[in-house]
Amino acid sequence: MENTKQAEEMAEENGLDVEINQAYINIVGEEYAKAEDVEEAYNGEWKSDEDFVQYLCESCGIYQKISSYIRIDWEGTARDVMMDYSEDGGYYFRNL
């Protein structure tokens, strides 16, 4: 069950959208959700795990170091990387 009031209060505290805070609450549970943890864990909104993981690889420079003729299995890579992340409604969070 969504606790919109908690998400609204957290949004006031951390400056992130209510929907982002609600997604975090959905993942960790009302009793564990803290506004400061959302700020630390939030990694953006993505259409798929594969898009998210490709962004991670590109943003940290790993992808640029790989030869252009090497094909990456983004689906398999995403499956492995998502062990350290959670997603709800397209919002991605690092597991703290």
N, C-alpha and C positions, 0 to 999 in steps of 0.2 A: 504494500500500500504506500502510495506516495505521501510524503509529509512536506507539502508545499511551504508551510510556515517555516519549518526548519531550513529549507533551501533558500527562502527569501531572506531569513536572518543571516545565513552564511554569505549570501550574495552581497548584502550590505557591508559585511565585514571584509570580504576579500576582493570585492569589485568585479567578480566574474558573474556571468549571466546565471539567472535562477536555474535554467535548464542544465547547465554544466554542474552546478551544485547538486541538483536533483539526481543526475546521472551518477555522481560520486556516492551519494546516499544509497542509491539502488545497489551499487556494487559492494560497499563496505558495511552497510546497515546503519540505521539511525543512531544507534548507541555508540558507534565508532567514528562517525563522520565529524570532522573538525574543519573549519574554514581554512585554517593555515595548511592543513594537509592537502586540500584541494589545489591550492596554489602551487604547492611543491610537486604534486603528482600529475597535474594536467598537462597533456601533450597535444592538444588540438582536436579538431573535428575532421574526420576522414570518411570516405565512402566505403573503404574496405580495409581489412588487415593488411593486405598486400600494398595498398597505397601508403598506409601508415609506415610500414616497415621500409619501403623504398625511400620515403622521406627521411627516416632515421639514418639510413645508410648514406644517403646523399648529403645530409646536413653534417655528418661527422667526418666526411671525406673518404670513407671506405669505398664508395662506389666509383669515385673518380680515379682511384688507383688500380682499378680492374680494367684489363684490356677490353676494348670495344667488341671483340669477337667472342668473348665469353658470355654465355647465356646464364642468367640467374633464375633459379626456380623460386620465384617470389612467393608462391603458395606454400611451399615447404619451409622457406625461410621465415615467413610470417607465422606459421604454426609453431616453430621453435621459439621465435622472439616473443610471441604472445604469452609465453609461460611467465614472463616478467611484467606483463601489462594486462589491463582489463579494459573492456569497452562496454558502453551502454548508450544506445541511441546514436552511435557514430562519434561519441566523445571518448577519447582515449586517455588512460591514466596509467602511470607507472605504479606498480605495486610497491607500497612502502613497507 
